Amino acid sequence: MRRDALPALFAALIVIHGSAAAADYSGRARVIDGDTISIRKQRIRIAAIDACERDQTGLKDGKVWRCGVAARGYLAKMVDGQHVRCDIIDQDQYRRLVGQCFIGEIDVGLAMLKAGLAEAMLRYLPANHSISAVEYGQAENSARDHRFGMWSAEIESPHVYRRSKTTEIP
């Protein structure tokens, strides 16, 4: 079997067996954007969060703020080069694995929410996930209340921003 086919096979086995809670993917991580990492050339979308897109901007203190760059930078400081373990819970429409990721005991998605650099996005989680919707919701609400990160700026919600980009006529 070709070496580059292994990540796709792994993802297929997870989907076929449906025992996502038992599946895990770990290794040295590299950040792709504010809510996606790569481990051993496999892209993994961090479950239950939605960060600004790389090119997304907003206004902060009357100036253009590159929220996508800020989210990616924060995640990179936390994750790049670190050993990350992701409990795989799903596969998305782009064939990325979706997982709750940890550095030691630190929940990476929860840390992004607490910093105000992502929104909680719980609606796409499969029924058998282990993520605490209450804890994630409280983290987002606290960041919003304290005006951390994206909550201190005027920006479109990342999913609204993506939708507007896909409906534009070139």
C-alpha positions as a Markdown table, in Angstrom:
| # | Residue | x | y | z |
|---|---|---|---|---|
| 1 | Met | 0.0 | 0.0 | 0.0 |
| 2 | Arg | 1.3 | 3.5 | -0.8 |
| 3 | Arg | 2.5 | 5.4 | 2.2 |
| 4 | Asp | 0.4 | 8.5 | 1.3 |
| 5 | Ala | -2.8 | 6.4 | 1.3 |
| 6 | Leu | -2.5 | 5.5 | 5.0 |
| 7 | Pro | -4.2 | 8.7 | 6.4 |
| 8 | Ala | -7.2 | 8.2 | 4.1 |
| 9 | Leu | -7.4 | 4.5 | 5.1 |
| 10 | Phe | -7.3 | 5.5 | 8.7 |
| 11 | Ala | -10.1 | 8.0 | 8.2 |
| 12 | Ala | -12.2 | 5.4 | 6.4 |
| 13 | Leu | -11.8 | 2.9 | 9.1 |
| 14 | Ile | -13.0 | 5.4 | 11.7 |
| 15 | Val | -16.1 | 6.2 | 9.7 |
| 16 | Ile | -16.8 | 2.5 | 9.0 |
| 17 | His | -16.3 | 1.3 | 12.5 |
| 18 | Gly | -18.1 | 4.3 | 14.0 |
| 19 | Ser | -16.2 | 3.9 | 17.3 |
| 20 | Ala | -14.9 | 7.5 | 17.0 |
| 21 | Ala | -14.6 | 7.8 | 20.8 |
| 22 | Ala | -11.9 | 5.1 | 20.8 |
| 23 | Ala | -10.0 | 6.5 | 17.8 |
| 24 | Asp | -7.1 | 8.8 | 18.3 |
| 25 | Tyr | -4.5 | 10.4 | 16.2 |
| 26 | Ser | -1.3 | 11.8 | 17.7 |
| 27 | Gly | 2.1 | 13.2 | 16.8 |
| 28 | Arg | 4.0 | 16.4 | 16.3 |
| 29 | Ala | 1.5 | 19.0 | 15.1 |
| 30 | Arg | 1.7 | 21.8 | 12.5 |
| 31 | Val | -0.9 | 24.6 | 12.3 |
| 32 | Ile | -2.7 | 25.1 | 9.1 |
| 33 | Asp | -5.2 | 27.8 | 10.2 |
| 34 | Gly | -7.0 | 28.9 | 13.4 |
| 35 | Asp | -9.0 | 25.6 | 13.7 |
| 36 | Thr | -7.0 | 23.1 | 11.6 |
| 37 | Ile | -3.8 | 21.3 | 12.3 |
| 38 | Ser | -1.7 | 18.7 | 10.6 |
| 39 | Ile | -0.3 | 15.6 | 12.2 |
| 40 | Arg | 1.8 | 13.2 | 10.0 |
| 41 | Lys | 0.4 | 14.9 | 6.9 |
| 42 | Gln | -3.2 | 14.3 | 8.0 |
| 43 | Arg | -5.3 | 17.4 | 8.4 |
| 44 | Ile | -7.4 | 17.5 | 11.5 |
| 45 | Arg | -10.2 | 20.0 | 12.1 |
| 46 | Ile | -10.5 | 20.9 | 15.7 |
| 47 | Ala | -14.0 | 19.9 | 16.8 |
| 48 | Ala | -16.6 | 22.3 | 18.1 |
| 49 | Ile | -14.9 | 25.5 | 17.3 |
| 50 | Asp | -14.9 | 27.9 | 14.3 |
| 51 | Ala | -12.0 | 30.5 | 14.0 |
| 52 | Cys | -11.6 | 33.3 | 11.5 |
| 53 | Glu | -10.4 | 32.4 | 8.1 |
| 54 | Arg | -6.8 | 33.2 | 7.2 |
| 55 | Asp | -7.7 | 36.2 | 5.1 |
| 56 | Gln | -10.5 | 37.5 | 7.3 |
| 57 | Thr | -10.3 | 40.9 | 8.9 |
| 58 | Gly | -12.4 | 43.1 | 11.0 |
| 59 | Leu | -12.2 | 46.4 | 12.8 |
| 60 | Lys | -10.6 | 46.7 | 16.2 |
| 61 | Asp | -10.1 | 50.1 | 17.8 |
| 62 | Gly | -10.9 | 51.8 | 14.5 |
| 63 | Lys | -8.1 | 49.8 | 12.6 |
| 64 | Val | -8.1 | 46.8 | 10.4 |
| 65 | Trp | -7.5 | 43.7 | 12.5 |
| 66 | Arg | -6.5 | 40.5 | 10.8 |
| 67 | Cys | -8.5 | 38.1 | 13.0 |
| 68 | Gly | -7.5 | 35.0 | 10.9 |
| 69 | Val | -3.9 | 35.8 | 11.4 |
| 70 | Ala | -4.4 | 36.3 | 15.1 |
| 71 | Ala | -6.2 | 33.0 | 15.5 |
| 72 | Arg | -3.6 | 31.1 | 13.5 |
| 73 | Gly | -0.8 | 32.8 | 15.5 |
| 74 | Tyr | -2.3 | 32.0 | 18.8 |
| 75 | Leu | -2.9 | 28.3 | 17.9 |
| 76 | Ala | 0.7 | 28.1 | 16.4 |
| 77 | Lys | 2.2 | 29.4 | 19.7 |
| 78 | Met | 0.3 | 26.7 | 21.6 |
| 79 | Val | 0.6 | 23.8 | 19.2 |
| 80 | Asp | 3.3 | 24.1 | 16.5 |
| 81 | Gly | 5.9 | 21.4 | 17.0 |
| 82 | Gln | 4.2 | 20.0 | 20.1 |
| 83 | His | 3.0 | 16.4 | 20.6 |
| 84 | Val | -0.8 | 16.7 | 20.1 |
| 85 | Arg | -3.3 | 13.9 | 20.7 |
| 86 | Cys | -6.7 | 14.2 | 19.0 |
| 87 | Asp | -9.7 | 12.0 | 19.8 |
| 88 | Ile | -11.2 | 11.6 | 16.4 |
| 89 | Ile | -15.0 | 12.0 | 16.5 |
| 90 | Asp | -15.9 | 12.5 | 12.8 |
| 91 | Gln | -14.8 | 13.3 | 9.3 |
| 92 | Asp | -15.9 | 16.5 | 7.6 |
| 93 | Gln | -17.1 | 17.2 | 4.0 |
| 94 | Tyr | -13.5 | 18.0 | 3.0 |
| 95 | Arg | -12.3 | 14.6 | 4.2 |
| 96 | Arg | -10.5 | 16.1 | 7.2 |
| 97 | Leu | -10.6 | 14.2 | 10.4 |
| 98 | Val | -12.5 | 16.1 | 13.1 |
| 99 | Gly | -11.2 | 15.7 | 16.6 |
| 100 | Gln | -11.0 | 17.0 | 20.1 |
| 101 | Cys | -7.3 | 17.8 | 20.4 |
| 102 | Phe | -5.1 | 17.9 | 23.5 |
| 103 | Ile | -1.6 | 19.0 | 24.5 |
| 104 | Gly | -1.2 | 16.9 | 27.7 |
| 105 | Glu | -4.5 | 17.7 | 29.5 |
| 106 | Ile | -5.1 | 21.0 | 27.8 |
| 107 | Asp | -8.1 | 21.0 | 25.4 |
| 108 | Val | -6.9 | 23.0 | 22.4 |
| 109 | Gly | -10.4 | 23.9 | 21.2 |
| 110 | Leu | -11.4 | 25.1 | 24.7 |
| 111 | Ala | -8.2 | 27.2 | 25.0 |
| 112 | Met | -9.1 | 28.9 | 21.6 |
| 113 | Leu | -12.6 | 29.7 | 23.0 |
| 114 | Lys | -11.2 | 31.1 | 26.3 |
| 115 | Ala | -8.8 | 33.3 | 24.3 |
| 116 | Gly | -11.7 | 34.6 | 22.3 |
| 117 | Leu | -10.1 | 33.5 | 19.0 |
| 118 | Ala | -12.9 | 31.1 | 18.0 |
| 119 | Glu | -16.6 | 30.6 | 18.3 |
| 120 | Ala | -18.2 | 27.5 | 19.7 |
| 121 | Met | -19.7 | 25.4 | 16.9 |
| 122 | Leu | -21.5 | 22.5 | 18.4 |
| 123 | Arg | -24.3 | 21.9 | 15.9 |
| 124 | Tyr | -22.2 | 19.6 | 13.7 |
| 125 | Leu | -21.0 | 17.3 | 16.4 |
| 126 | Pro | -22.1 | 13.6 | 16.1 |
| 127 | Ala | -24.2 | 12.2 | 18.9 |
| 128 | Asn | -21.5 | 10.1 | 20.4 |
| 129 | His | -19.0 | 13.0 | 21.1 |
| 130 | Ser | -17.5 | 13.6 | 24.5 |
| 131 | Ile | -17.2 | 17.4 | 24.3 |
| 132 | Ser | -18.9 | 19.4 | 27.0 |
| 133 | Ala | -21.3 | 21.8 | 25.3 |
| 134 | Val | -21.8 | 23.5 | 28.6 |
| 135 | Glu | -18.1 | 24.1 | 29.2 |
| 136 | Tyr | -17.5 | 25.2 | 25.6 |
| 137 | Gly | -20.5 | 27.6 | 25.8 |
| 138 | Gln | -19.3 | 29.0 | 29.1 |
| 139 | Ala | -15.8 | 29.6 | 27.6 |
| 140 | Glu | -17.2 | 31.5 | 24.7 |
| 141 | Asn | -19.6 | 33.5 | 26.9 |
| 142 | Ser | -16.7 | 34.5 | 29.2 |
| 143 | Ala | -14.5 | 35.6 | 26.3 |
| 144 | Arg | -17.4 | 37.6 | 24.9 |
| 145 | Asp | -18.1 | 39.2 | 28.3 |
| 146 | His | -14.5 | 40.1 | 28.8 |
| 147 | Arg | -14.1 | 41.3 | 25.2 |
| 148 | Phe | -11.2 | 39.0 | 24.4 |
| 149 | Gly | -10.0 | 38.4 | 20.9 |
| 150 | Met | -12.7 | 38.5 | 18.2 |
| 151 | Trp | -15.2 | 39.7 | 20.8 |
| 152 | Ser | -13.2 | 43.0 | 21.0 |
| 153 | Ala | -13.6 | 43.7 | 17.3 |
| 154 | Glu | -16.3 | 44.2 | 14.7 |
| 155 | Ile | -16.1 | 41.0 | 12.6 |
| 156 | Glu | -18.4 | 38.7 | 10.7 |
| 157 | Ser | -18.9 | 35.3 | 12.3 |
| 158 | Pro | -16.5 | 33.0 | 10.5 |
| 159 | His | -19.3 | 30.9 | 9.0 |
| 160 | Val | -21.1 | 34.0 | 7.6 |
| 161 | Tyr | -17.8 | 35.2 | 6.2 |
| 162 | Arg | -17.2 | 31.9 | 4.4 |
| 163 | Arg | -20.7 | 31.8 | 3.0 |
| 164 | Ser | -20.3 | 35.4 | 1.6 |
| 165 | Lys | -17.0 | 34.3 | -0.1 |
| 166 | Thr | -18.6 | 31.3 | -1.8 |
| 167 | Thr | -21.6 | 33.3 | -3.1 |
| 168 | Glu | -19.6 | 36.2 | -4.6 |
| 169 | Ile | -19.6 | 36.4 | -8.4 |
| 170 | Pro | -16.1 | 36.6 | -9.8 |
